[in-house]
Amino acid sequence: MTSAYPWHLHPNSDETFIGMEGIVIIETYQERYELTPGSSITIPRNVPHRTKPKGDRSVNLTVERANIETHYMEEEQ
């Protein structure tokens, strides 16, 4: 990841992020997480979130349903 991903949610799937390299910042409207290599977090379905690298680049593995739906949100509420 080299740039931010916009606010969005998935109505039909949880989304699990596993940190591989660098630090991935994952934000919900209530919390901010810094995912480091070897750590993981699951964002439940229907929870608005966005991701971005801390620094120039980060790598994460994302686990989700094969038929995941993505709904993009307005800017931060």
KARAZI-V852510 format. One record per residue. N is the residue number from 0. RES is the residue in three letters. SS is DSSP state (H for helix, E for strand, L for the rest). OMEGA is omega in whole degrees, 0 to 359 (999 if undefined). NEAR is the number of other C-alpha atoms within 12 Angstrom. Layout:
n=(N;N)
res=(RES;RES)
ss=(SS;SS)
omega=(OMEGA;OMEGA)
near=(NEAR;NEAR)
This chain:
n=(0;1;2;3;4;5;6;7;8;9;10;11;12;13;14;15;16;17;18;19;20;21;22;23;24;25;26;27;28;29;30;31;32;33;34;35;36;37;38;39;40;41;42;43;44;45;46;47;48;49;50;51;52;53;54;55;56;57;58;59;60;61;62;63;64;65;66;67;68;69;70;71;72;73;74;75;76)
res=(MET;THR;SER;ALA;TYR;PRO;TRP;HIS;LEU;HIS;PRO;ASN;SER;ASP;GLU;THR;PHE;ILE;GLY;MET;GLU;GLY;ILE;VAL;ILE;ILE;GLU;THR;TYR;GLN;GLU;ARG;TYR;GLU;LEU;THR;PRO;GLY;SER;SER;ILE;THR;ILE;PRO;ARG;ASN;VAL;PRO;HIS;ARG;THR;LYS;PRO;LYS;GLY;ASP;ARG;SER;VAL;ASN;LEU;THR;VAL;GLU;ARG;ALA;ASN;ILE;GLU;THR;HIS;TYR;MET;GLU;GLU;GLU;GLN)
ss=(L;L;L;L;E;E;E;E;E;L;L;L;L;L;E;E;E;E;E;E;E;E;E;E;E;E;E;E;L;L;L;E;E;E;E;L;L;L;L;E;E;E;E;L;L;L;L;L;E;E;E;E;E;E;E;E;E;E;E;E;E;E;E;L;L;L;L;L;L;L;E;E;L;L;L;L;L)
omega=(179;177;183;173;187;176;180;173;180;183;185;182;164;178;180;178;177;181;180;180;179;180;176;175;178;182;165;179;183;189;174;182;173;184;181;179;180;179;181;177;175;174;182;176;178;177;177;180;174;182;175;177;170;188;185;189;171;179;175;174;181;180;183;177;178;182;183;174;179;176;180;187;168;176;185;183;999)
near=(23;19;17;21;22;21;25;28;29;26;21;19;23;26;33;22;31;28;30;21;22;24;29;38;34;37;28;26;20;13;14;17;26;27;30;24;20;18;20;24;26;24;32;20;22;22;27;31;36;34;33;28;28;23;17;15;20;28;27;31;23;23;20;22;16;12;12;18;18;26;20;19;20;14;14;15;10)
